[in-house]
Amino acid sequence: MACQDPAVTGVRAAAYTVPTDRPSADGTLTWDSTTIVIVRVAGGGHEGIGWTYGPAAIAAIVRDKLEPVVNGRPVLDVSAALEAMVRAVRNAGRPGAVGYAISAVETALWDLKARLLGLPLYRLLGAMREEVPLYGSGGLTSYGDDELRRQLSGWVHEEGFPRVKIKIGESRGTRERRDLERVALAREVIGDRAALFVDANGAYTAKQAVRVGRGLDDAGVRWLEEPVSSQDLTGLRQVREGVAMDVTAGEYGCTVSYFEEMCAAQAVDCPQIDITRCGGVLEFLRICAVAAAHELDNSGHCAPYLHRHAAAAAPRLRHLEWFHDHVRIEQRFFDGADPPEQGVLPLDGQRPGHGVELREADAEPYRVA
């Protein structure tokens, strides 16, 4: 396919804060709104879109640190642009908001490149699958029992999700009995129709997680996410060796080297990778390759409509998180954010790039930066 090699002619970033639909909390955090930072990169008569979730200050990082090194670069040379962005933030530090900003710009560059070539991104990357398996994710610790029942029942019995996840570790891990009661309630609701996952968001100590984990094993839980801090690789391995279910972490990882250390430490059974934090599409796929080299599957974390194309190209992908908070925002803001079918997110082979378009009129009322 012949294609000119145009340059990037503009980078825009804006932050939008959307109130949650109900009081929200997990084991270690409470929140009443979620901020999405959307980046648009122009070149060759097209515009690519990417995004991340985090503080509104990410938009300023894009404008002040990243736009100057991306503007004027060839649109097709995404890897060179990524390296330039990493060099530009050396003194600011890559983990956290800076890494999230890089991810938003990099994913926008891939969208732009695919649009210029007239290809859906998963085809450009090299598809391994035509659809992406999902797990329903919500079940916040702030939900009452009736809310939990409604959400899980909807996913499993109405929408056909084969796996669902709830939060545990309530009140920073101080309510173990309540955690196990909620797990029992979840099992009662879903029966044997779906696999049950849990996420403690780092609320426990390693010994505590092993103790709680025995009860989770008895309830048939298949997936224990962040039983301890994702930075505590020794603690993660201790938990992994003490329970039967799979142990996972990694959603805050911003570098390939972090995941290499995690895999080498045998800390998890299936690393979680977040394309909105790890540096974007290239780094997501590199991390998948690192995990595969250690004979491990991988799982995509949140932001399903940004992950889906890279997930379709990822080796040893197990599933992608269908997180209620992000789904609500992405379906509100983007055309092309089509619903899943029986717990699977199909790929649209007719739409170029990520396959979504920003509905600016719907997003604008929430703009904060």
Secondary structure, 3 states (H helix, E strand, C coil): CCCCCCEEEEEEEEEEEEEEEEEEECCCCEEEEEEEEEEEEEECCEEEEEEEECCCHHHHHHHHHHHHHHCCCECCCHHHHHHHHHHHCCCCCCCCHHHHHHHHHHHHHHHHHHHHHCCEHHHHHCCCCCEEEEEEECCCCCCCHHHHHHHHHHHHHHCCCCEEEEECCHHHHCCHHHHHHHHHHHHHHHCCCCEEEEECCCCCCHHHHHHHHHHHHHCCCCEEECCCCCCCHHHHHHHHHHCCCEEECCCCCCCHHHHHHHHHCCCCCCCEECCCCCCCHHHHHHHHHHHHHCCCCEEECCCHHHHHHHHHHCCCEEEEEEEHHHHHHHHHHEECCCCCECCEEECCCCCCECCCEECHHHHHHHECC
